[in-house]
Amino acid sequence: MTSTTVKSVRGSAPVLPRGPGVVWFGLSEVVKALGTGFFYPFSLLFFTELSGESLRSVGLVLTVTALAVLPGLFAVGRLVDRVGPKPVLIAAALVRVACFVGIVSFRGLAPLVVCTLLLALGNRAEQASSPLLAIRLAPEGQSGQWLALTRVAFNAGIGAGALLASLFIVDTASGFVVLGVVTAAGFVLTALLYLRVPPGRPTEPARRRGLGGSQAAPWRDLPFLRTAGANALLLTSALAVESALPVFVLRELRMPSWIVGVLFAVNTVLLTLLQLPLSRVLERFRPGLVLAVGGMSYAALYAAALLAGNVPRGAQITLLVAGMAVYTLGELSVSQAAMVMLTSLPPKQEQGAYLAFNQLFAGGATALAPLLVATLLASFPLTLWWVLAAGSVMAALLAMTVLHTHERAAARSLEAEA
């Protein structure tokens, strides 16, 4: 496809995604996110109360099981490439149904370990498969909008689910049983909705390479590794902000708790309202550049946190809200560019294996962020923001080394057709 054709396609592409299955796909993503958001704020209390184990034991089990499933993602990736993302998404939803039913039904350490292990595997399989289904369903020139749709559904669903849970869930054993049952029912509905989604465009089986015949080797693909590394660094930063900012605002800055609500409301509203229109604008630029600039935009919030202790209260609020707004624009840019790059760089026949491999990086970021926050906030709270800033700079440098995503994807498409 020539550059003129590309510009024409992009210039005429609608802001809202279109195509067969867009309604059912959007509904399945929203319901899935609602279930996740309904459960997530109470997850530690849920596991602690219903397993009968201590909070420390539950935290250790969650960390160990989250890391333990990562090697199994290679098999998940091969499965996605063989059967397609839709069956894997349905299976992942049903696995999570079984996990929540198991936690509600059985007490003790062994059921906790088994259920959280399978829950972590289902979560990672879903995160590898969902963007792949989106780009296989998207008409030509609309993959960016479909990927943005997954982010809009995720952000809106998570926020709404957390709000509903906070209104209806009571901190009692029976309340957490209700939490588990409702979450399981949400994933049952998710699986049923996915059944109505078309399977998307099939791909040809991957050509076997070399004497060994192993198709996918993402660990040897330097541009993909750099992209996954940059994304993991920025994901670590985002998760760290999510857990560290409330503690920092309340304990270090001595601000009222409603400020935390305002900051996260700004983040949630901007994420939900701007993801689709911003994705349309960002298509005009190379995704590597968007990822680098978006990551550097995180520094606005870090700078606001560092400066807020030295200004009057009114200026503190303004500074933090402005920092959060710029940070959120960066987060929008990063999520869109990273997904475009991570789905464009792999050969089409091996996208499942590559995206599953990327979950190794995402899983590491998920495990590292709480440790980083807890360690630095306890002793060096201001240092945390400098460390996160350094991570953003490293991510930007990595992203700048991968500026030719679309050119490489086009070359691979021509090679596959030949």
BAGU-313642 format. One record per atom (N, C-alpha, C): x, y negated, z negated; residue in three letters. Coordinates in steps of 0.1 Angstrom, whole numbers, plus 5000, padded with zeros to 4 digits. Atoms other than C-alpha are relative to their C-alpha. Layout:
N
XYZALA
...
***
This chain:
418
500950125000MET
500050005000MET
500949885000MET
499150124999THR
501549665010THR
499649914989THR
500350105011SER
501749374986SER
498849925003SER
501250074996THR
499049195006THR
498850074996THR
501249925004THR
496649485000THR
499850004985THR
500150005015VAL
497449494963VAL
499449874995VAL
500550135004LYS
496749124960LYS
498549995003LYS
501450004996SER
493449174978SER
499250084990SER
500849925009VAL
492349454956VAL
499949944986VAL
500050065013ARG
493349274924ARG
499149875000ARG
500750124999GLY
491748954936GLY
498550025000GLY
501449984999SER
488349114942SER
499550094989SER
500449915010ALA
488349344912ALA
499149934989ALA
500850065010PRO
485549274887PRO
500750004986PRO
499550005013VAL
486249184851VAL
499550134992VAL
500549885007LEU
483949464838LEU
500350125008LEU
499849874992PRO
484849824848PRO
498850055006PRO
501149944993ARG
482649994873ARG
500450145005ARG
499749874995GLY
482350334887GLY
499150114994GLY
500849895006PRO
480650674881PRO
500550034986PRO
499749965014GLY
480450764844GLY
500549894991GLY
499550105008VAL
481450424831VAL
499149984987VAL
500950025011VAL
478350404808VAL
500350114990VAL
499949895009TRP
478750754794TRP
501450004993TRP
498650005005PHE
482550714790PHE
500149894989PHE
500050105010GLY
482050384772GLY
499350034987GLY
500749965011LEU
479450524749LEU
500850104991LEU
499249905007SER
481650824740SER
501149944992SER
498950075007GLU
484550594732GLU
499549924988GLU
500550095011VAL
482450364710VAL
499650094989VAL
500449915010VAL
480850654691VAL
501250064993VAL
498849945006LYS
484250814685LYS
500749904991LYS
499450115009ALA
485650484672ALA
499249974988ALA
500950025012LEU
482550434650LEU
500350114989LEU
499749895009GLY
483250774634GLY
501349984993GLY
498650025006THR
486950694629THR
499949884990THR
500150125008GLY
486150344615GLY
499250034987GLY
500949975011PHE
483450484592PHE
500850084989PHE
499349915009PHE
485950734577PHE
501349934995PHE
498650045003TYR
489350554578TYR
500249924987TYR
499850075012PRO
488950294550PRO
500050084987PRO
500149925012PHE
488050564525PHE
500750135001PHE
499449864998SER
490250844538SER
500850054988SER
499249955012LEU
492650864508LEU
499150044989LEU
501049965011LEU
489750864483LEU
499250125004LEU
500749894995PHE
487851104505PHE
500750134997PHE
499249885002PHE
490651364505PHE
500350034985PHE
499749985014THR
491451314469THR
498850054992THR
501249965008GLU
487951344455GLU
499550145004GLU
500649874996LEU
486851644476LEU
501050114999LEU
499149895001SER
490051844475SER
500450034985SER
499749985014GLY
490551794437GLY
501549984997GLY
498650025001GLU
494251714443GLU
500349854996GLU
499750145004SER
496051404430SER
500349915012SER
499850094990LEU
496451094450LEU
501450015006LEU
498649984995ARG
500251154453ARG
500150125008ARG
500049884992SER
499751504465SER
499349985014SER
500750024987VAL
497251394491VAL
500949925009VAL
499150084991GLY
499651124504GLY
501150085006GLY
498949924995LEU
502451374507LEU
499550105011LEU
500649914990VAL
500151624525VAL
499749935013VAL
500450074988LEU
498951364550LEU
501349965008LEU
498850034993THR
502551254558THR
500650125006THR
499449884995VAL
503851604562VAL
499250065011VAL
500849954989THR
500951724583THR
500049925013THR
499950094989ALA
501151414605ALA
501350035008ALA
498849974993LEU
504751494613LEU
500150145005LEU
499949864996ALA
504351874615ALA
499350035013ALA
500749974988VAL
501951854644VAL
500749955013VAL
499450064989LEU
504251654666LEU
500650095010LEU
499549914991PRO
506151944681PRO
498950075009PRO
501149934993GLY
502852104691GLY
499449915012GLY
500650094989LEU
502051804714LEU
500650045014LEU
499549964987PHE
504251954741PHE
499050105007PHE
501049904995ALA
501752244744ALA
498749925004ALA
501250074997VAL
498851994743VAL
500149935013VAL
499850074987GLY
500351794772GLY
499950095012GLY
500149904989ARG
500752104793ARG
498550045002ARG
501449974999LEU
497152194785LEU
499249895007LEU
500750114993VAL
495851854796VAL
500350005015VAL
499749994986ASP
497751884829ASP
499350115007ASP
500549884994ARG
496352224835ARG
498550005001ARG
501550005000VAL
492652184825VAL
499449865002VAL
500550144999GLY
492251804826GLY
499749944987GLY
500250065013PRO
491651554799PRO
498650014994PRO
501449995006LYS
487851594795LYS
499950124991LYS
500149885009PRO
487951954781PRO
500849984987PRO
499150025012VAL
490751854757VAL
499349904991VAL
500750105008LEU
488751554745LEU
498850064993LEU
501249935007ILE
485651774738ILE
500650094989ILE
499449915010ALA
487852034720ALA
500549924988ALA
499550085012ALA
489551764699ALA
498949954991ALA
501150055008ALA
486251624688ALA
499450114992ALA
500649895008LEU
484951964678LEU
500950054989LEU
499049975011VAL
488152044659VAL
499949914988VAL
500250095011ARG
487651734639ARG
498750024993ARG
501249965007VAL
484051834632VAL
500350114990VAL
499749895009ALA
485352164618ALA
500849964988ALA
499150055011CYS
487951974597CYS
499149934989CYS
500850085010PHE
485351744580PHE
499150104993PHE
500849905006VAL
483052034574VAL
500850094990VAL
499149925009GLY
485952234559GLY
500449924987GLY
499750085012ILE
486951944535ILE
498849994991ILE
501250015008VAL
483351904524VAL
499750134993VAL
500449875005SER
482952274518SER
500950074991SER
499049925008PHE
486252394502PHE
500949904993PHE
499050085008ARG
488352244474ARG
501350074999ARG
498749945002GLY
492052304468GLY
501049955010GLY
498850054991LEU
495452244484LEU
500050075013LEU
499949934987ALA
495252514511ALA
499049955010ALA
500950064991PRO
492052394527PRO
500449865004PRO
499650144997LEU
493352034525LEU
501250005010LEU
498949994991VAL
496652134543VAL
499550045014VAL
500549954988VAL
494852334570VAL
499249895008VAL
501050094993CYS
492152074577CYS
500849875004CYS
499350134996THR
494551764577THR
501050035011THR
499149964989LEU
496951954600LEU
499250005013LEU
500950004988LEU
494152024625LEU
499549875004LEU
500550144997LEU
492751674621LEU
501149925007LEU
498950084994ALA
496151524629ALA
500250045015ALA
499949954986LEU
496451754660LEU
498949955009LEU
501250054992GLY
492951654672GLY
500249855003GLY
499850144998ASN
493751284667ASN
501049975011ASN
499050024990ARG
496951304687ARG
499650055014ARG
500449954987ALA
495451514715ALA
499049905006ALA
500950104995GLU
492651264718GLU
500749875005GLU
499350134996GLN
495050964720GLN
500850035013GLN
499349974987ALA
496951144748ALA
499150015011ALA
500949964990SER
493851244767SER
499149885005SER
501050114997SER
491550934765SER
500549915011SER
499650094989PRO
493650694786PRO
500250075014PRO
499849934987LEU
494350964812LEU
498650025006LEU
501449994994LEU
490551034816LEU
499649865006LEU
500450134995ALA
490050654820ALA
500649975014ALA
499450044987ILE
492550614849ILE
499650105010ILE
500549904990ARG
491250934866ARG
498549975004ARG
501450044997LEU
487650794864LEU
500049875008LEU
500050134995ALA
488650444875ALA
500150005015ALA
499850024985PRO
488050344912PRO
501349935002PRO
498750064997GLU
491050214930GLU
500049864997GLU
499850145004GLY
492349894916GLY
499449964987GLY
500750045012GLN
490349914884GLN
500650084988GLN
499549925012SER
492550134861SER
500349914988SER
499750095011GLY
493549824841GLY
498749974992GLY
501350035006GLN
489849744834GLN
499550124992GLN
500449885007TRP
489150104824TRP
500850024987TRP
499149995012LEU
492150114800LEU
499649894990LEU
500450105009ALA
490949784786ALA
498750044993ALA
501249955005LEU
487549944781LEU
500250094988LEU
499749915011THR
489050204758THR
500449924988THR
499650085011ARG
490649934737ARG
498849924994ARG
501150085005VAL
487449724735VAL
499150104991VAL
500849915008ALA
485450034724ALA
500650044987ALA
499349975012PHE
488150124699PHE
499849894989PHE
500150115009ASN
488249784683ASN
498649974995ASN
501450035004ALA
484549724682ALA
499550124991ALA
500449895008GLY
483850074669GLY
500650014987GLY
499349995013ILE
486450074642ILE
499549894991ILE
500550115009GLY
485249734629GLY
498650034995GLY
501449975003ALA
481549834630ALA
499950124990ALA
500049885009GLY
482250174614GLY
500549974986GLY
499550045013ALA
484250024586ALA
499049924992ALA
501050095006LEU
481549764579LEU
498850094995LEU
501149915004LEU
478850034578LEU
500450094988LEU
499549925011ALA
480950254555ALA
500049924987ALA
499950095012SER
481549964531SER
498649974994SER
501450035005LEU
477749904529LEU
499350124994LEU
500849895003PHE
476550254525PHE
500750114991PHE
499349895007ILE
479250474510ILE
500349964985ILE
499850035014VAL
479350494472VAL
501250094995VAL
498849945005ASP
482550584453ASP
499650124990ASP
500349885008THR
481250924440THR
500250125009THR
499849884992ALA
481751284450ALA
498950025010ALA
501149984990SER
478251294466SER
500149895011SER
499850104990GLY
479050964484GLY
501050045010GLY
499049964991PHE
482151114499PHE
499550135008PHE
500649894993VAL
480251434509VAL
499149945012VAL
500850074990VAL
477851194528VAL
501049955011VAL
499050054991LEU
480951034544LEU
500550105009LEU
499549894992GLY
482251364556GLY
498950055010GLY
501149954991VAL
478851484570VAL
499749905011VAL
500350104990VAL
478151154588VAL
501150005010VAL
498950004991THR
481651154603THR
500050125009THR
500149884991ALA
481351514615ALA
498949995010ALA
501150024991ALA
477951434630ALA
500449905012ALA
499650104990GLY
479551134648GLY
500950075011GLY
499249934991PHE
482151364664PHE
499350115008PHE
500949914992VAL
479451614674VAL
499449925012VAL
500650084990LEU
477751334692LEU
501049955011LEU
498950044990THR
481051224708THR
500250125010THR
499849894991ALA
481551574722ALA
498850025010ALA
501249994991LEU
477951574736LEU
500149895011LEU
499950114990LEU
478551234753LEU
501150035010LEU
498949974991TYR
481851354768TYR
499550105011TYR
500549914990LEU
479851634785LEU
499449935012LEU
500650074989ARG
478051374805ARG
501049925009ARG
499050084992VAL
481251204817VAL
500650095011VAL
499449924989PRO
482551314851PRO
501450044996PRO
498749965003PRO
485851504850PRO
501149915005PRO
499050094994GLY
487651234871GLY
500750075011GLY
499349944988ARG
489851284901ARG
501050114996ARG
499049895003PRO
491751614900PRO
501449965006PRO
498750014995THR
495451624906THR
500550135005THR
499349884995GLU
497551874925GLU
500950064989GLU
499049945010PRO
499552124904PRO
501449945002PRO
498750064999ALA
502951984896ALA
501050105007ALA
499049924993ARG
505752104919ARG
501150054990ARG
499049955009ARG
508252324901ARG
501449965004ARG
498750064997ARG
511652174899ARG
501150094995ARG
498849935004GLY
515052344898GLY
499750154998GLY
500049855001LEU
515852704890LEU
499150044988LEU
500849965012GLY
514052694856GLY
498549985002GLY
501450014997GLY
510752584871GLY
499349914990GLY
500750085009SER
509952344843SER
499649865006SER
500450114992GLN
507852064857GLN
500349864992GLN
499950135007ALA
507751784830ALA
501150004990ALA
498850025009ALA
510851654813ALA
500049854996ALA
500050145003PRO
509851314799PRO
501149954992PRO
498950045008TRP
512751314775TRP
501249975009TRP
498950034991ARG
515051284806ARG
499749875008ARG
500550114992ASP
513050994821ASP
500349874992ASP
499650115007LEU
514850684809LEU
499049885000LEU
501050105000PRO
512250424820PRO
498850034991PRO
501149965008PHE
509550614803PHE
500450004985PHE
499550005014LEU
511650664771LEU
500149864995LEU
499950145004ARG
512350294770ARG
498649944997ARG
501450055002THR
508650214774THR
499450054987THR
500549945012ALA
507650464747ALA
500749954988ALA
499350065012GLY
510350324724GLY
499549864997GLY
500550145002ALA
509249964729ALA
498650014994ALA
501349995005ASN
505650064723ASN
500050054986ASN
499949955013ALA
506550254692ALA
500549904990ALA
499650115009LEU
508449964677LEU
498949904997LEU
501050105002LEU
505549734683LEU
498850064993LEU
501149935007LEU
503049994670LEU
500450004985LEU
499650005014THR
505150014638THR
499749864994THR
500250135005SER
504949634635SER
498549974998SER
501550025001ALA
501149634641ALA
499550074987ALA
500549925011LEU
500549904615LEU
500649944987LEU
499450075012ALA
502949724590ALA
499249874997ALA
500850125003VAL
500949394594VAL
498750044994VAL
501349955005GLU
497749584589GLU
500050034985GLU
499949965014SER
498849714555SER
500749904991SER
499250105008ALA
501349444544ALA
499349874998ALA
500550145001LEU
499449124551LEU
499149984988LEU
500850025012PRO
496749174525PRO
500849994987PRO
499150005012VAL
499349254498VAL
500849874999VAL
499150125000PHE
501548964508PHE
499249874997PHE
500950125002VAL
498648704509VAL
499549994986VAL
500650005013LEU
497248814476LEU
501149984989LEU
499149995011ARG
500348884455ARG
501249905002ARG
498850094998GLU
503148664471GLU
499549865002GLU
500550144997LEU
501148364483LEU
498949964990LEU
501050035010ARG
498548384455ARG
498849945006ARG
501150054993MET
495748314479MET
498750084997MET
501249925003PRO
492048414474PRO
499850115010PRO
500149884992SER
490948744488SER
499249975013SER
500750034988TRP
488548584513TRP
500849965012TRP
499150044990ILE
491548454532ILE
500350135009ILE
499749884993VAL
492348814541VAL
498950045009VAL
501249984992GLY
488848864554GLY
500049915012GLY
500050104989VAL
489148554575VAL
501050045011VAL
498949974991LEU
492448664590LEU
499750125009LEU
500349884992PHE
491249014600PHE
498849985008PHE
501250034991ALA
487948874613ALA
500549935012ALA
499450064988VAL
489948644636VAL
500650115010VAL
499449904992ASN
491948944648ASN
498950095007ASN
501049914994THR
488849174653THR
499249935011THR
500950074990VAL
486748904671VAL
500849985013VAL
499250024988LEU
489548814695LEU
500350135008LEU
499749884993LEU
490449174702LEU
498850055008LEU
501249954994THR
486849264710THR
499649915012THR
500550094989LEU
485948954731LEU
501049985011LEU
499150044990LEU
489148894750LEU
500750125008LEU
499249894994GLN
490449244759GLN
499750025015GLN
500349984986LEU
488549284792LEU
500349885009LEU
499650124991PRO
488948924806PRO
501549985000PRO
498650025000LEU
492548914795LEU
500750115009LEU
499449904992SER
493249244812SER
500049965015SER
500250054986ARG
492049094845ARG
501149905003ARG
498950104998VAL
494548804841VAL
501350065000VAL
498749945001LEU
497449024831LEU
500450085011LEU
499649924988GLU
497249234862GLU
500849925010GLU
499250084990ARG
498848944881ARG
501550014997ARG
498650005004PHE
502149004862PHE
500550144998PHE
499449875002ARG
504549284859ARG
499850044985ARG
500349965013PRO
503549494829PRO
501250004990PRO
498850005008GLY
507149514816GLY
500249864994GLY
499950145005LEU
507249134813LEU
498949974991LEU
501250025009VAL
503749124797VAL
500350074987VAL
499749935013LEU
504949384771LEU
501049924992LEU
498950075007ALA
508049184763ALA
499549874994ALA
500550135005VAL
506248844760VAL
499050034989VAL
500949975010GLY
503449004741GLY
500650044986GLY
499349965012GLY
505849164716GLY
500649884993GLY
499450125007MET
507648834710MET
499049914994MET
501050085006SER
504348674703SER
499650044986SER
500249965014TYR
504148874671TYR
500749914991TYR
499250085009ALA
506748644657ALA
499349884995ALA
500850115005ALA
504148374654ALA
499450034986ALA
500549975013LEU
502548554625LEU
501150024990LEU
498949985010TYR
505848654609TYR
500549864996TYR
499650145004ALA
506948284610ALA
499049944991ALA
501050065009ALA
503648184595ALA
500150054986ALA
499949945014ALA
504048424566ALA
501349954993ALA
498850055006LEU
507648304560LEU
499949864996LEU
500150155003LEU
506647934560LEU
498949974991LEU
501250035007ALA
503347964542ALA
500349974985ALA
499750035014GLY
504947964508GLY
500649874996GLY
499450135002ASN
506447624513ASN
499149885004ASN
500950114995VAL
503347424524VAL
498850004991VAL
501250015008PRO
500147304506PRO
498950115004PRO
500949894998ARG
497147544504ARG
499249985013ARG
500750024987GLY
495147384533GLY
500950035012GLY
499149974989ALA
498147404555ALA
500450145001ALA
499849855000GLN
498747764545GLN
499050075008GLN
501149934993ILE
495347864557ILE
500149975015ILE
499950044986THR
495747674590THR
501250085007THR
498849934995LEU
499247824595LEU
499750155002LEU
500249854998LEU
498148184589LEU
499050035010LEU
501049974990VAL
495048164610VAL
500649985014VAL
499450034987ALA
497048004639ALA
501050125004ALA
499149894998GLY
499748274635GLY
499350135004GLY
500849894997MET
497148544635MET
499450005014MET
500550014986ALA
495548414667ALA
501050025010ALA
498949984990VAL
498848404686VAL
500450154999VAL
499649865002TYR
499748744671TYR
498950095008TYR
501149924994THR
496348884683THR
500150005016THR
499850014985LEU
496948754719LEU
501150095004LEU
498949914997GLY
500248934718GLY
499650154999GLY
500549865002GLU
498549254705GLU
499250045012GLU
500849974989LEU
496049234733LEU
500950035012LEU
499149994988SER
498849194759SER
500850134999SER
499249885002VAL
500949474744VAL
499250135002VAL
500849884999SER
498149724742SER
499750035015SER
500449984986GLN
497149664778GLN
501250045008GLN
498849974992ALA
500649654793ALA
500650144997ALA
499549875004ALA
501849954773ALA
499250125007ALA
500849894994MET
498950174785MET
500250005015MET
499850004986VAL
499450064821VAL
501450065003VAL
498749954997MET
503150144820MET
500150154996MET
499949865004LEU
502750474801LEU
499250095009LEU
500849924991THR
500150594826THR
500549995015THR
499550024987SER
501950454857SER
501350065003SER
498749954999LEU
505450574851LEU
500150155003LEU
499949864997PRO
504850954850PRO
499550045014PRO
500649944988PRO
504251164881PRO
498550044997PRO
501449985002LYS
500451204885LYS
499750144994LYS
500349865004GLN
500651584880GLN
500550034986GLN
499449985013GLU
502551544847GLU
499649904990GLU
500350115009GLN
500751254831GLN
499650054986GLN
500449955013GLY
499251474803GLY
501250034992GLY
498749975008ALA
502751604793ALA
500749884996ALA
499450135003TYR
504151254794TYR
499349934988TYR
500850075011LEU
501351104773LEU
500050074987LEU
499849925013ALA
501551384748ALA
501449984994ALA
498750035005PHE
505251324745PHE
500149874994PHE
500150135006ASN
504550964739ASN
499550004986ASN
500649995013GLN
502551064709GLN
501050044989GLN
498949985009LEU
505851184693LEU
500449864994LEU
499650145004PHE
506850814692PHE
498949944992PHE
501150065007ALA
503350704681ALA
499950064986ALA
500149935013GLY
503350964653GLY
501149964991GLY
498950055008GLY
506750854641GLY
499849864995GLY
500350145005ALA
505650494640ALA
498950004989ALA
501049995010THR
502550594620THR
500550054987THR
499449965012ALA
504650774595ALA
501049904994ALA
499050105004LEU
507350504593LEU
499449884993LEU
500550135004ALA
505150204588ALA
499749994985ALA
500350015014PRO
503750274553PRO
501350004991PRO
498850005008LEU
507250364540LEU
500849875001LEU
499350124998LEU
508750054555LEU
499349894992LEU
500750105007VAL
506049834540VAL
500150014985VAL
500049985014ALA
506049994506ALA
501449974994ALA
498750035005THR
509849974503THR
500449864999THR
499650144999LEU
510349614514LEU
499149914991LEU
500950095008LEU
507249464497LEU
500350014985LEU
499749985014ALA
508349614464ALA
501249924995ALA
498750065005SER
511749454463SER
500449875008SER
499650114992PHE
512249214493PHE
498949965009PHE
501250034992PRO
508849084505PRO
500349925012PRO
499750084989LEU
510248814527LEU
500850075011LEU
499149934991THR
512749044543THR
499150095010THR
500949924992LEU
509849254557LEU
499749935013LEU
500350074988TRP
508948984582TRP
501249985009TRP
498850014991TRP
512548944594TRP
500350145006TRP
499849874994VAL
512749324599VAL
499050025012VAL
501049984989LEU
509549324619LEU
500449915012LEU
499650094989ALA
510849024640ALA
501150075008ALA
498949934993ALA
514049224648ALA
499450115008ALA
500649904992GLY
511849514659GLY
499449955012GLY
500650054988SER
509949294682SER
501049955011SER
498950044990VAL
513149154698VAL
500550135007VAL
499649874994MET
514349514703MET
499050055010MET
501049954991ALA
511049614719ALA
500049915013ALA
500050084988ALA
511149314742ALA
501250035009ALA
498949974992LEU
514649394753LEU
499950135008LEU
500349874993LEU
513649754761LEU
499049985011LEU
501050024989ALA
510549634780ALA
500649935012ALA
499450074989MET
512649404801MET
500850085009MET
499249914991THR
514649694814THR
499150095009THR
500949924992VAL
511449844829VAL
499049915007VAL
500950114994LEU
510049574852LEU
499450055013LEU
500549964987HIS
509249784883HIS
499050124999HIS
500949895003THR
506450004870THR
499250035013THR
500949974988HIS
504149964900HIS
500750045012HIS
499249954988GLU
506849994926GLU
500450144998GLU
499649865002ARG
508050314911ARG
498750105001ARG
501249924999ALA
504450454908ALA
499650015015ALA
500349994986ALA
503850364945ALA
500950095007ALA
499049914994ALA
507050534955ALA
499750154997ALA
500349875004ARG
506050844936ARG
498750055008ARG
501349964992SER
502550844953SER
500450045014SER
499649974986LEU
504150834987LEU
500850135001LEU
499349875000GLU
506551114978GLU
499150124998GLU
501049895002ALA
503651324966ALA
499250035012ALA
500849984988GLU
501751264998GLU
500850075011GLU
499149954990ALA
504851355019ALA
500250154997ALA
***
